[in-house]
Amino acid sequence: MPWIELEGAVNVRDLGGLPTADGGRTVGGRLIRGDNLQDLSPADVTKLAHDIGVTTVVDLRSSFERGREGPAPLDMVAGVRHEHRPVLPEVGTAADVVAAALQTRDDQDRSRYPADPVCGHYLGYLEDRPDQVVGALRDVAHAEGAALVHCAAGKDRTGVVVALALTAVGVAKQAVVEDYAASGERTEALLDRLRRSRTYAKDIDSKPAIMLAVRPETMAAFLEQMDSRYGGVGGWLADHGFTDEDLRLLQAKLRHA
């Protein structure tokens, strides 16, 4: 797994070299996935923006998260475009409103896919914010250089958007699952980092263990549900405005010619 070692983030990797179902490979330096970018050092910024060539950052966090965390180091870099694509419903900041929304969301996650509420949670991104999910993939497809997709942990929201992008361009299902599962190698470092954040510490400590785990079975179930519910990733994307041209650009972006 081509990890990108940084001082200020722990779950960042390049999605190049993944096998496609027809015997090809994805191209390195085109799509990067990561966790929260707030703590990047100057050396990290140089590595991402100048050495790797990141020109587009796709931020999947909520407006509340972004506002509470404040500007990130890459925000200051000329030539790096920033796209905000919150894939969770925006619920405001009032404690009682947030608590009620989270309880409703938990109930919906369980009802969508009782065998694995995390899979149900992922399906919720598609139901609640399809425009933002599609927008994130379009941002990747149209990026001038490398696109970096991130959320807080780089596991759930990022995991789903990346899985859709990889599947759409023909990456083998097992390779998509294995890439998702790789975040499990950094679980302890991720949790340590999030617990040091005023934004995420309380949320991390209140979540059940299953919501924090990185289980390959969860991504496998999600991809199976994409097939059974929507006729596959390509069908879902087309139904939600991802055009043939968008797909062509995404394939050109991520695959060898």
Buried (B, 14 or more C-beta within 10 A) or exposed (E): EEEBEBEBBBBBBBBBEBBBEEEBBBBBBBBBBBBBBBBBEEEBBEBBBEEBBBBBBBBBBBEBBBEBBEEBBBEEBEEBBBBBBBBBBEBEEEEEEEEEBEEEBBEBBBEBBEEBBBBBBBBBBBEBBBEBBBBBBBBBBBBEBBBBBBBBBBBBBBBBBBBBBBBBBBBBBEBBBBBBBBBBBBBEEBBEBBEEBEBBEEBBEEEEEEBBEBBBBBBBBBBEBBBEBBEBBBEBBBEBEBEEEBBEBBBBBBBEE
